[in-house]
């Protein structure tokens, strides 16, 4: 195999095919020549948070039941519900002891930060998708949230 001439363009083409196809491993052989490409695939963040769902339903149901303006049934079905784009921990203020980004009754503008979700040690600002009035906060500060869970309602 010492006489094997490596064609850099061929390797680039294979690497692009590996990336575009979503495969994690590819092997090509011709006679005694063989090239194998692999790429690491990051684990889904939900695996790191797998233990959380067991404790979360009771915490998520309490605010919804205590909120008088919540529609009958699931608040996630409310047309003004802002849903979590990821799994993580919701924070209502930029730092401990600071004033919250928003509270019930506040008027918000589209694009305004309404809370932060920490996921894998990264603070992700969640922006208001539309302008309106915050009628319900459905999560508490430092509460674990799931993907698609209703966080608050903007009407």
RASULPE-V941206 format. One record per residue. PHI is phi in whole degrees, -180 to 180 (999 if undefined). OMEGA is omega in whole degrees, 0 to 359 (NA if undefined). NEAR is the number of other C-alpha atoms within 12 Angstrom. Layout:
phi = [PHI/PHI]
omega = [OMEGA/OMEGA]
near = [NEAR/NEAR]
//
This chain:
phi = [999/-67/-87/-71/-93/-85/-91/-60/-66/-64/-64/-61/-63/-65/-63/-65/-62/-61/-67/-65/-83/82/-71/-107/-152/-149/-135/-134/-137/-145/65/-93/-83/-148/-132/-129/-117/-135/-138/-78/-115/-64/-73/-64/-59/-64/-65/-69/-108/-54/-69/-64/-57/-62/-91/-76/-54/-64/-68/-73/-78/-60/-64/-65/-71/-83/-90/-67/-85/-67/-67/-61/98/-82/-64/-65/-86/-63/-63/-99/-68/-101/-101/-69/-84/-161/-87/171/-117/-86/-123/-87/-129/-68/-160/-59/86/-83/-65/-67/-59/-144/-141/-56/98/-73/-95/-121/-109/-55/93/-74/-68/-111/-172/-125/-118/-89/-135/56/69/-113/-88/-110/-69/-104/-98/-67/-75/-155/-82/160/-112/-74/-99/-144/-101/-100/-129/-102/-61/67/-89/-66/-130/-103/-61/84/-73/-69/-100/-160/-121/-116/-113]
omega = [181/179/181/177/182/178/184/180/177/179/177/179/179/180/179/177/178/181/184/183/182/178/178/183/179/180/179/177/178/185/179/179/181/175/181/178/174/175/179/178/179/178/178/181/182/179/180/183/185/181/186/186/182/182/189/186/180/180/182/183/184/180/182/181/183/183/184/184/181/179/178/180/185/179/178/180/180/182/179/182/173/186/180/178/184/173/178/179/182/175/183/182/182/177/181/179/180/177/180/177/179/173/181/180/179/173/180/176/178/179/179/177/182/174/179/172/176/177/179/177/177/178/183/178/177/185/176/181/181/175/179/180/177/181/181/167/186/178/176/178/178/179/173/178/178/174/177/179/179/181/179/181/176/178/NA]
near = [11/7/7/13/13/14/12/11/11/15/21/15/16/25/25/19/20/23/19/11/13/15/18/20/19/22/18/19/12/11/9/11/16/16/24/17/23/20/18/12/13/10/10/13/19/19/14/16/24/17/12/21/22/14/16/25/18/16/22/32/23/19/26/31/21/17/22/16/23/30/21/13/12/19/35/30/19/25/17/26/31/35/33/34/24/29/35/36/34/41/34/34/25/24/17/12/11/12/15/22/29/34/26/25/17/22/22/26/19/19/15/20/24/41/38/38/36/31/27/18/13/15/21/24/26/32/26/31/25/23/21/26/25/31/29/35/42/42/42/29/31/22/31/34/38/33/23/18/33/34/49/46/41/37/26]
//
